[in-house]
Amino acid sequence: MNTNHKRRLLLAGALAGGLGGVAAAVGAQSQERVIKVVAKKFDFTPGEIHLKKNVPVTLEFTTQDVVMGFNLPDFALRTDIVPGTTSRLRFTPDKAGEFPFHCDVFCGSGMKT
């Protein structure tokens, strides 16, 4: 086997490995869910979010009325939700169970957490 043939085989192997890595990255990204959450005074829609363990997710928050907060203490996640903007939290749940989330910004009387 001459040197040029070995180089071609090596290059073909490197390309195949690189394409496999790209395909794996694309596959991992396609598994990520994006869940839109609309916050409004005293409420989140949806009020319950069901996730799968070890599946990455991005939560996208919007609000139209007042500044709010989203706090998911069991996963140490928190963000502000400002009217007219989109806030995002990306994470991968690493445990199973029920975990409460709540607003942690006072937005008016009658607020409950």
Biotite code that builds the C-alpha atoms (Angstrom):
import biotite.structure as struc

atoms = struc.array([
    struc.Atom([0.000, 0.000, 0.000], chain_id="A", res_id=1, res_name="MET", atom_name="CA", element="C"),
    struc.Atom([1.548, 3.291, -1.014], chain_id="A", res_id=2, res_name="ASN", atom_name="CA", element="C"),
    struc.Atom([1.697, 6.417, 1.143], chain_id="A", res_id=3, res_name="THR", atom_name="CA", element="C"),
    struc.Atom([-0.949, 8.340, -0.820], chain_id="A", res_id=4, res_name="ASN", atom_name="CA", element="C"),
    struc.Atom([-3.440, 5.479, -0.451], chain_id="A", res_id=5, res_name="HIS", atom_name="CA", element="C"),
    struc.Atom([-2.810, 5.340, 3.345], chain_id="A", res_id=6, res_name="LYS", atom_name="CA", element="C"),
    struc.Atom([-3.349, 9.105, 3.588], chain_id="A", res_id=7, res_name="ARG", atom_name="CA", element="C"),
    struc.Atom([-6.627, 8.836, 1.690], chain_id="A", res_id=8, res_name="ARG", atom_name="CA", element="C"),
    struc.Atom([-7.829, 6.064, 3.978], chain_id="A", res_id=9, res_name="LEU", atom_name="CA", element="C"),
    struc.Atom([-6.815, 8.080, 7.026], chain_id="A", res_id=10, res_name="LEU", atom_name="CA", element="C"),
    struc.Atom([-8.596, 11.163, 5.668], chain_id="A", res_id=11, res_name="LEU", atom_name="CA", element="C"),
    struc.Atom([-11.723, 9.124, 4.851], chain_id="A", res_id=12, res_name="ALA", atom_name="CA", element="C"),
    struc.Atom([-11.702, 7.684, 8.375], chain_id="A", res_id=13, res_name="GLY", atom_name="CA", element="C"),
    struc.Atom([-11.324, 11.136, 9.905], chain_id="A", res_id=14, res_name="ALA", atom_name="CA", element="C"),
    struc.Atom([-14.193, 12.491, 7.784], chain_id="A", res_id=15, res_name="LEU", atom_name="CA", element="C"),
    struc.Atom([-16.437, 9.582, 8.725], chain_id="A", res_id=16, res_name="ALA", atom_name="CA", element="C"),
    struc.Atom([-15.659, 10.117, 12.416], chain_id="A", res_id=17, res_name="GLY", atom_name="CA", element="C"),
    struc.Atom([-16.316, 13.849, 12.110], chain_id="A", res_id=18, res_name="GLY", atom_name="CA", element="C"),
    struc.Atom([-19.631, 13.314, 10.339], chain_id="A", res_id=19, res_name="LEU", atom_name="CA", element="C"),
    struc.Atom([-20.655, 10.839, 13.022], chain_id="A", res_id=20, res_name="GLY", atom_name="CA", element="C"),
    struc.Atom([-19.929, 13.454, 15.679], chain_id="A", res_id=21, res_name="GLY", atom_name="CA", element="C"),
    struc.Atom([-21.978, 16.058, 13.809], chain_id="A", res_id=22, res_name="VAL", atom_name="CA", element="C"),
    struc.Atom([-24.872, 13.610, 13.413], chain_id="A", res_id=23, res_name="ALA", atom_name="CA", element="C"),
    struc.Atom([-24.758, 12.814, 17.138], chain_id="A", res_id=24, res_name="ALA", atom_name="CA", element="C"),
    struc.Atom([-24.776, 16.531, 18.013], chain_id="A", res_id=25, res_name="ALA", atom_name="CA", element="C"),
    struc.Atom([-27.737, 17.201, 15.700], chain_id="A", res_id=26, res_name="VAL", atom_name="CA", element="C"),
    struc.Atom([-29.576, 14.212, 17.178], chain_id="A", res_id=27, res_name="GLY", atom_name="CA", element="C"),
    struc.Atom([-28.960, 15.470, 20.713], chain_id="A", res_id=28, res_name="ALA", atom_name="CA", element="C"),
    struc.Atom([-30.249, 18.936, 19.797], chain_id="A", res_id=29, res_name="GLN", atom_name="CA", element="C"),
    struc.Atom([-33.386, 17.552, 18.188], chain_id="A", res_id=30, res_name="SER", atom_name="CA", element="C"),
    struc.Atom([-34.282, 15.836, 21.491], chain_id="A", res_id=31, res_name="GLN", atom_name="CA", element="C"),
    struc.Atom([-34.322, 19.140, 23.349], chain_id="A", res_id=32, res_name="GLU", atom_name="CA", element="C"),
    struc.Atom([-37.818, 20.365, 24.039], chain_id="A", res_id=33, res_name="ARG", atom_name="CA", element="C"),
    struc.Atom([-38.761, 24.012, 24.081], chain_id="A", res_id=34, res_name="VAL", atom_name="CA", element="C"),
    struc.Atom([-41.707, 24.827, 26.318], chain_id="A", res_id=35, res_name="ILE", atom_name="CA", element="C"),
    struc.Atom([-43.278, 28.272, 26.142], chain_id="A", res_id=36, res_name="LYS", atom_name="CA", element="C"),
    struc.Atom([-44.517, 29.566, 29.476], chain_id="A", res_id=37, res_name="VAL", atom_name="CA", element="C"),
    struc.Atom([-46.714, 32.668, 29.657], chain_id="A", res_id=38, res_name="VAL", atom_name="CA", element="C"),
    struc.Atom([-46.664, 34.432, 32.990], chain_id="A", res_id=39, res_name="ALA", atom_name="CA", element="C"),
    struc.Atom([-49.292, 36.867, 34.095], chain_id="A", res_id=40, res_name="LYS", atom_name="CA", element="C"),
    struc.Atom([-50.210, 38.314, 37.428], chain_id="A", res_id=41, res_name="LYS", atom_name="CA", element="C"),
    struc.Atom([-50.798, 35.403, 39.816], chain_id="A", res_id=42, res_name="PHE", atom_name="CA", element="C"),
    struc.Atom([-50.580, 32.720, 37.126], chain_id="A", res_id=43, res_name="ASP", atom_name="CA", element="C"),
    struc.Atom([-48.353, 30.678, 34.822], chain_id="A", res_id=44, res_name="PHE", atom_name="CA", element="C"),
    struc.Atom([-49.615, 28.909, 31.713], chain_id="A", res_id=45, res_name="THR", atom_name="CA", element="C"),
    struc.Atom([-49.084, 25.997, 31.668], chain_id="A", res_id=46, res_name="PRO", atom_name="CA", element="C"),
    struc.Atom([-49.510, 25.587, 35.391], chain_id="A", res_id=47, res_name="GLY", atom_name="CA", element="C"),
    struc.Atom([-47.870, 22.158, 35.255], chain_id="A", res_id=48, res_name="GLU", atom_name="CA", element="C"),
    struc.Atom([-44.843, 21.210, 33.201], chain_id="A", res_id=49, res_name="ILE", atom_name="CA", element="C"),
    struc.Atom([-44.082, 17.555, 32.630], chain_id="A", res_id=50, res_name="HIS", atom_name="CA", element="C"),
    struc.Atom([-40.480, 16.727, 31.766], chain_id="A", res_id=51, res_name="LEU", atom_name="CA", element="C"),
    struc.Atom([-38.479, 13.580, 31.203], chain_id="A", res_id=52, res_name="LYS", atom_name="CA", element="C"),
    struc.Atom([-35.432, 12.810, 33.269], chain_id="A", res_id=53, res_name="LYS", atom_name="CA", element="C"),
    struc.Atom([-32.147, 13.362, 31.403], chain_id="A", res_id=54, res_name="ASN", atom_name="CA", element="C"),
    struc.Atom([-33.845, 15.033, 28.414], chain_id="A", res_id=55, res_name="VAL", atom_name="CA", element="C"),
    struc.Atom([-32.683, 18.626, 27.920], chain_id="A", res_id=56, res_name="PRO", atom_name="CA", element="C"),
    struc.Atom([-35.335, 21.314, 27.922], chain_id="A", res_id=57, res_name="VAL", atom_name="CA", element="C"),
    struc.Atom([-35.511, 25.056, 27.377], chain_id="A", res_id=58, res_name="THR", atom_name="CA", element="C"),
    struc.Atom([-38.230, 26.988, 29.161], chain_id="A", res_id=59, res_name="LEU", atom_name="CA", element="C"),
    struc.Atom([-39.128, 30.222, 27.352], chain_id="A", res_id=60, res_name="GLU", atom_name="CA", element="C"),
    struc.Atom([-40.935, 32.807, 29.471], chain_id="A", res_id=61, res_name="PHE", atom_name="CA", element="C"),
    struc.Atom([-42.922, 35.826, 28.371], chain_id="A", res_id=62, res_name="THR", atom_name="CA", element="C"),
    struc.Atom([-45.288, 38.167, 30.150], chain_id="A", res_id=63, res_name="THR", atom_name="CA", element="C"),
    struc.Atom([-47.423, 41.059, 29.043], chain_id="A", res_id=64, res_name="GLN", atom_name="CA", element="C"),
    struc.Atom([-48.422, 42.668, 32.317], chain_id="A", res_id=65, res_name="ASP", atom_name="CA", element="C"),
    struc.Atom([-45.844, 42.967, 35.132], chain_id="A", res_id=66, res_name="VAL", atom_name="CA", element="C"),
    struc.Atom([-42.306, 41.900, 36.028], chain_id="A", res_id=67, res_name="VAL", atom_name="CA", element="C"),
    struc.Atom([-42.396, 38.404, 37.450], chain_id="A", res_id=68, res_name="MET", atom_name="CA", element="C"),
    struc.Atom([-39.932, 35.781, 38.575], chain_id="A", res_id=69, res_name="GLY", atom_name="CA", element="C"),
    struc.Atom([-39.707, 32.050, 38.000], chain_id="A", res_id=70, res_name="PHE", atom_name="CA", element="C"),
    struc.Atom([-38.109, 29.995, 40.733], chain_id="A", res_id=71, res_name="ASN", atom_name="CA", element="C"),
    struc.Atom([-37.588, 26.228, 40.650], chain_id="A", res_id=72, res_name="LEU", atom_name="CA", element="C"),
    struc.Atom([-35.562, 25.734, 43.840], chain_id="A", res_id=73, res_name="PRO", atom_name="CA", element="C"),
    struc.Atom([-35.120, 21.950, 43.574], chain_id="A", res_id=74, res_name="ASP", atom_name="CA", element="C"),
    struc.Atom([-33.035, 22.521, 40.438], chain_id="A", res_id=75, res_name="PHE", atom_name="CA", element="C"),
    struc.Atom([-31.491, 25.836, 41.582], chain_id="A", res_id=76, res_name="ALA", atom_name="CA", element="C"),
    struc.Atom([-33.122, 27.628, 38.640], chain_id="A", res_id=77, res_name="LEU", atom_name="CA", element="C"),
    struc.Atom([-34.356, 31.176, 38.640], chain_id="A", res_id=78, res_name="ARG", atom_name="CA", element="C"),
    struc.Atom([-35.005, 33.965, 36.150], chain_id="A", res_id=79, res_name="THR", atom_name="CA", element="C"),
    struc.Atom([-36.744, 37.299, 35.934], chain_id="A", res_id=80, res_name="ASP", atom_name="CA", element="C"),
    struc.Atom([-39.573, 37.638, 33.418], chain_id="A", res_id=81, res_name="ILE", atom_name="CA", element="C"),
    struc.Atom([-39.809, 41.160, 32.034], chain_id="A", res_id=82, res_name="VAL", atom_name="CA", element="C"),
    struc.Atom([-42.713, 42.385, 29.864], chain_id="A", res_id=83, res_name="PRO", atom_name="CA", element="C"),
    struc.Atom([-41.787, 42.576, 26.176], chain_id="A", res_id=84, res_name="GLY", atom_name="CA", element="C"),
    struc.Atom([-38.785, 40.217, 26.455], chain_id="A", res_id=85, res_name="THR", atom_name="CA", element="C"),
    struc.Atom([-38.241, 36.474, 26.409], chain_id="A", res_id=86, res_name="THR", atom_name="CA", element="C"),
    struc.Atom([-36.329, 34.838, 29.261], chain_id="A", res_id=87, res_name="SER", atom_name="CA", element="C"),
    struc.Atom([-34.883, 31.374, 28.767], chain_id="A", res_id=88, res_name="ARG", atom_name="CA", element="C"),
    struc.Atom([-33.765, 28.659, 31.158], chain_id="A", res_id=89, res_name="LEU", atom_name="CA", element="C"),
    struc.Atom([-32.032, 25.643, 29.675], chain_id="A", res_id=90, res_name="ARG", atom_name="CA", element="C"),
    struc.Atom([-31.444, 22.598, 31.844], chain_id="A", res_id=91, res_name="PHE", atom_name="CA", element="C"),
    struc.Atom([-31.577, 18.833, 31.958], chain_id="A", res_id=92, res_name="THR", atom_name="CA", element="C"),
    struc.Atom([-33.684, 17.368, 34.772], chain_id="A", res_id=93, res_name="PRO", atom_name="CA", element="C"),
    struc.Atom([-31.498, 14.879, 36.620], chain_id="A", res_id=94, res_name="ASP", atom_name="CA", element="C"),
    struc.Atom([-34.062, 13.564, 39.087], chain_id="A", res_id=95, res_name="LYS", atom_name="CA", element="C"),
    struc.Atom([-37.631, 12.314, 39.056], chain_id="A", res_id=96, res_name="ALA", atom_name="CA", element="C"),
    struc.Atom([-40.504, 13.540, 41.177], chain_id="A", res_id=97, res_name="GLY", atom_name="CA", element="C"),
    struc.Atom([-42.793, 16.511, 41.644], chain_id="A", res_id=98, res_name="GLU", atom_name="CA", element="C"),
    struc.Atom([-41.090, 19.862, 42.089], chain_id="A", res_id=99, res_name="PHE", atom_name="CA", element="C"),
    struc.Atom([-43.015, 23.075, 42.719], chain_id="A", res_id=100, res_name="PRO", atom_name="CA", element="C"),
    struc.Atom([-42.160, 26.284, 40.910], chain_id="A", res_id=101, res_name="PHE", atom_name="CA", element="C"),
    struc.Atom([-43.367, 29.729, 41.803], chain_id="A", res_id=102, res_name="HIS", atom_name="CA", element="C"),
    struc.Atom([-43.068, 33.434, 41.180], chain_id="A", res_id=103, res_name="CYS", atom_name="CA", element="C"),
    struc.Atom([-40.700, 35.094, 43.622], chain_id="A", res_id=104, res_name="ASP", atom_name="CA", element="C"),
    struc.Atom([-41.339, 38.721, 42.660], chain_id="A", res_id=105, res_name="VAL", atom_name="CA", element="C"),
    struc.Atom([-44.098, 40.646, 44.371], chain_id="A", res_id=106, res_name="PHE", atom_name="CA", element="C"),
    struc.Atom([-46.476, 41.741, 41.615], chain_id="A", res_id=107, res_name="CYS", atom_name="CA", element="C"),
    struc.Atom([-49.483, 42.903, 43.594], chain_id="A", res_id=108, res_name="GLY", atom_name="CA", element="C"),
    struc.Atom([-51.748, 42.153, 46.509], chain_id="A", res_id=109, res_name="SER", atom_name="CA", element="C"),
    struc.Atom([-53.357, 38.742, 46.312], chain_id="A", res_id=110, res_name="GLY", atom_name="CA", element="C"),
    struc.Atom([-50.110, 37.078, 45.232], chain_id="A", res_id=111, res_name="MET", atom_name="CA", element="C"),
    struc.Atom([-49.643, 33.539, 46.432], chain_id="A", res_id=112, res_name="LYS", atom_name="CA", element="C"),
    struc.Atom([-46.627, 31.340, 46.041], chain_id="A", res_id=113, res_name="THR", atom_name="CA", element="C"),
])
